Amino acid sequence: MDDQVKKPRIGQSVFASIEQAPPVAVFKLMEIFKNDPHPNKVNLGPGTYRTDESKPWVLPVVRKVEQEMAADLTLDHEYLPIAGLAEFTSVSTRLILGDDSPAIKENRWLGFQALSGTGAIRLGCEFLSKKANYKVIYVPEPTWPNHIGIANNTDFEVRKYRYYHESTRGLDIEGMLEDLKGASNDSVIILHACAHNPTGVDASREDWKRIAAAIKESGAFPFFDCAYIGFATGNVDTDRWPIQYFVDQGFEFFGAQSYSKNFGLYNERVGNLAVVVNDPDTKPRIKSQLEKLARCLWSNPPNHGARIVAMVLSNPSRYQEWEGHIKTMSNRIVAMRDLLYSKLKELGTPGTWTHIINQIGMFSYTGLGPKQMDFLKEKYHIYGMRTGRINMCAITTKNCDYVAKAIHEAVTTIAEDPKL
């Protein structure tokens, strides 16, 4: 027997030297919040939509389609193809490209079902790293932490490009452009299509034109994270505009789609990897390699959530109903931004808080520091990420006064070290 093979003694474990990994911050926060008995506790951390009653919302059109599926005795539980439900990947890719897209008309696209946005990003990174020989991946600073974790697990060298400007609490467009222009042509650029996570700071259309020009100059490969299409503004056309612009500019790119937020299908893990190419002849080869990779990751994707999305997006009346739902969610978030901003203004909270209403989507980078966030948790039982990121969906008409008062006290009593 090989001497290198570990042979545990009776009563001992070969895993004794395994280190305890640090907890995933947002899920640890959820656990602590759940166990807190305080009657006025507020959880501003997790990225899930909540109603004004602080409840999850199952979209009515989703309920309706699920009832139709339950009554359809022709449906079964057979495996899907490795690439997923064709009806889903088709309507999903068309959602971000638009039916009038040159990529659609010229058959330069394909969709590949994945395990939500996380799985789509992982699959895309596996392909770009192992099959297309990309070596470096650029992510915005800051970004969704999973971008970095996924990239590290797919052999990329991770670099950051400037994105958020601390002093203005807005976009550092000049720093971003300088960093993107310096990227090599073996680089992948992660771009948030809309509703940037965690900052809520989005590029304007003019900014996007400059971003596209910088990436074109560098020869890098764009990879859009499309987790909030329709959810960000309540308008699909507005939210997908950057993607359509990149098509018009002749880019090849990937787009990772998620239906957790805009369909409320969080635990169904519904995702799609949208691929746009310049040469339609490359599509079968790309798909074949994606199938090989997916086979070793999850083998076959789940059916239930994908069929819900397909049944909604492919039916004009259901689609119209869904549009009403995303407007409901988006409008409530905007209303809570306005309400929190007005409450802080009424209190005379030091600082400029216009960024609360200028940012977009589920999250806001409040500008609060770690000590101030700790203060909110310890004194007011208000839970949020120590970066100062809060989920605007968790603000309600009933708790906004309480949250605003707590923020006011945190700002007026605790001076943050800007280096923290």
N, C-alpha and C positions, 0 to 999 in steps of 0.2 A: 504493500500500500504506500502511496505517495506520502512522504514525511510532511508535506505542506498541508495535507488535509487535517483539519482540526478534529481531534477525537476528544469529546468532552468526557470528563470523569463523571461517574455516577453522582447525581445531585448537583452537577454544575451545568452551565449553559454556554454554548458557543457564542451566544449573543450578549454575554456579560459586559463586553467592552463597548457596546453600542451606546452612543451619547443621546441624551434627551434633547430632542429638537425644540427650539422655541415655538410657542403656539402661534398660529395664524392670528394676527392681531384683531381683525374684525370679528372673527368667530369667538375668540376669547372674550372680547367685549360683550358679545351677545350672551355668553354664558354667565358672566358676572352680573349683567343687567337682569337676566332671568331670575337669578337668585336673590336679587335685592328686594326686600319687602316694602320699601318706601312707597307710600301711596301716590306721590307726585313724580315718580321717576320718569325720565324721558330718554329714549334711545335714539340718538342722532347719528349712529354709526353705520349700520348695515345698508347696503344699496338695494333696498326693495321699496316698491311703491306702497304707500299707506293712504287710506281715506282720511277724512277729517275726524273720523271716530278712531283713528289709529289702528284700523283693521286692514288686513290684506284684501285686495279686490280681485275677484274672478270676473273677467270681462263677460258681460252678458252674451256676446256673440260666441264666446268660447263655450259657455254653458249650453247654448242652443245646439252647437255643432256636436258637442259630446253626447247630447241626448239623441241626436240623429244617428251617431255612430253606434250607440248602444242598441238601437232598434234595428240596425242593419245586420242581418244574420249572415250576409255573404262575407263579412270581414273575419279574418282569422289571425293567428299569431305566428304565422310562418316568418322565417328570416327575410329581411329586406336584402337587396343586393348590397355589396360592400359600399358602393357609392351612394346608397340611400334611396329614398322614395323619389322617383323621377319627377312626379308631379310637384313635389315640394321643392326640389333643387331648381326646377325651372322657374316657378313663380317667385321663389326667393331671390334668385339672381336678377330676374327682371325687376324686382322691387327696387334694388339699388341702382340699376342701370337705366331703367325706363324703357317702355316698349319701342320708343322712337330712337333709341341709342344706335349709333353706327355699329357698335359691337354686336348688338342683337341682330340687326339687319344683315350684317356680313358674316354671321355665324362664327364670331370670334370669342365665344364665351363657353364656359362650362361651370356647372355647380356640383359640389360634392358635399354630401351631408356629414356633419360632424357633431360632437358632443358639445353643443352650445358654442359660444364664442371662444371659450378656453380651448376646446378641442380643435376648433377651426384654426386658431393661431398656432397650436402645437403641430397640427398636421402640416400647415403651410411652412412653418419653420423647419420641420423635418425634411420636407421636400427641397426647400431652398438651400439648406445646409448640405444635405447628403446627396442630392441628385443634380442640383444646379450650381454647386460649388461657390455659393456665397459664403464669405468668411466673417463678416462684421455686421452687427445689427445695431442701429441707432434707435434709441427710445427718447421721448421727451423727458425733461427734468422739470417737475416730477412726472411720474406716470403711474398707471395701475401696476402695483407691485408684481403681479403675476406675469407681466411682460418680461421682466428681468429673470424671474424664475424659469419660465419656459425657455427663454433664449439660452440660459446657462445649461439647461438640460439637452440642448440640441447643438452643442459644440460651437456656438457663435462666440465671438469676442464682442462683449457688450460695451457700447459707448453711448454717451448721452449728448443730446443737443439741447441748447438753451430754449426754454419755452415760457416759463412763468417769470414775470418781473416782480420781485418782492415789493419794491417801493410803490409801484403803480397798481399792484394787484391785477395786472393785465398781461397781455401777450408781449413777450420780448422778441418782437419780429426781427429786429436787426441782428440780435445774437443768434436767433434761430437760422436765419438765412446764411450767416457767416459759417455756422457749423455744418449746414447741409451742403453748401458749396465745397466744403473741404472733404466731403465723404468720397471714398474711392468707389470705382465701378464694381467692386465685389461686395458692396454694402447693401443692406436692406434697411429701409426707413419705415419705422412704425408711425403711422399717422392716425389720430383720432378723427373720424369723419365729422363728428359733431358731439356736443355735450362732453367736452374733455373731462376725463376722470383722472385726477381728483379735483381739478381746479375750477371747473365750470367756465373756463376762459376759452373762447373759440376765436379762430381767425375770421376776419371779414373776407368777402369775396375778392377784394383787391389783394389782401394778404395771400389768399390761396393762389392767385395768379403768380405772385412772386415766389411762393413756395414751389409751385410746379416748375417754374423757370430754373430755380436753384437746383432742384433734383435732376432736371433734364441736363443741366450743365455738368453735374457730377457723374451722370450715368448710373446712379444708384437705382434700386428697385423699390417702388412704393408698395407698402402693405397696409391697407386701411383696416382699422378696428371699427366695426360698424355696429356697436352694441345698442345704439339709441336712435336708430332711424325712425322717424315719425314721433318718437317719444320726446325728443328734445324741444321741438317747437309746436308739435301737433300737426305739422305739415310735412308729408313725405318729400315733396318736391324741394322744399327748402333744405331739409336735412341731407338729402343725397346730392345736392348741387356740386360739392367738391369732387365727388366720384365721377359725375358726369363730365365735369370740366377736364379731368385727367383723361377720360376717354377721348374727348374732343382734341386733346393735345397729342394724341397718338401713343400714350403710355401703355405698356403691358403692366399689369399689377394683380395683386391678390386683395380680396376683401373678406374679412372674417365677420360673419353675421350671427347675431344672437336674437332669440325671441323671448328672452327672460323678461325684459323690461316692457317692450312694446306690445307683448301679448300676455304678460303676466304668467308665463309658463316657466317659472323659475326651476321647479324640480323635474321638469320633463327633459331638460338639457337638449333643446332644439337649436341647432346651429347649421350654418352652411359656409363652405369655403367657395367664394365666387372667384373665378379665374378669367381674366381678360388677356387675350394674346393678339399678336399681329398676324400670325400665320395659322389659319384654321387646321392645317395639316399636322400641327404639333399637338392638337387636342387629344387624340387617342393615346399618344405616348405619355402625355402628362397624366391622363386619367389612369393609365395602367400602373404608373409608378405610385400615384396616390393610393390606388387600391392595395398595392403591396405594403405600403406603409400603414394604412389603416387596418389591414388584416392583423398586423402585429400589435396595434394599439388597442382597438376595441372590436375588431372583426366585423361586426354589423351594428349599425346605429339603431336606436329605438324608433318605433313606428308611431306611437300614439300622438305625441305632440306635433310631429312633422305632418301627420295627416290633418290635424286641426288647422294648422297654418295653411296648408294647401287648399283645404275646403273653404277657408275664408278668403284668401287672396285671389282665388280663381273664380269667385262668384261675385258679380258686380254689386248685388244688394248687400251681401255679407261684408264685402270690402267697404262699402259706404258706412255700414254700421260700425265696423272697426275704426274707420276714420273718426267717427264721433267719439269713440272711446279714447283714442290717443289725444284728441283735443281736450277731453275732460281731464285727463291726467296732466297734460302739459299746462292747461289753464290753472289748475289747482296749485301747481308748483309756482307758477308766476305770481299767483295771488298771495301765496305764503312768503315769497320773497318781498313783495310790496309791504305786506303786513309787518314782517320782522324789521324791515328797514324803517318803517314809520314809527314803530315802537321804540327803536334805538334812538331815533331822532327826537322823539318826545322826551325821552329820558335825558337827552343831552350827552349821550355816551361819547367820550373823547374819541377823536379820529374821524376819518372819512369812511362812510359805510355805503357809498354808492355802488361799490363793487358787488354788493349783495344783489342789487337789481340789474346790474350790467352783465353778470355771469348768467349762464344758461344751463338748463338741464337739472338733473337730480341733485348734483353736488355743488357745494359752495366752499371755496377756500376762504375762510372767514378772516384770516390774519391773526387769529388767536394763537398763542404759543403753547408749548407743552405744560408750563406751570399753570397757565390760565385754564387749559382744558382739564388738568388735574383738579383745580379748584372747583370747576363746575361739577365734576364727578363727586368729589368728597363732601362738598357743602350742599349742593342742590340735587345730587343724584341724577345729573344730566350727563349722559355718556356720549362721547364722540372720539374720533381719532385724535391722537396727540399732535398730529400735523395741523390741526385746526379745521380739517375737512368735516363738514356736517351734511347730512342728508336732508334736503329741504322738504321732502315728503313727510318727514317726521314732525315738522312744525304743523300745528293745527290752530284753529281759531280758539280752542280751549286752553292750549298750553303756551301760546306765543307770549303772553304777558310774563309768565313765569320764566321762560327761556330768556327773554329780552332783559328782564331784571337781573338774572344771573350773569349774563354776558356783561351787562353794565358794571356790576360789582367786580367781576373778574378784571375788567379793563381798568377800573378806577383804583383798585387796591393792589394789583400785582403788576409790577413792571417786568416785562420779559427781557431777557438778555438776547439781543438780536443774533448772537452767534449760535444760540441753541437751535 
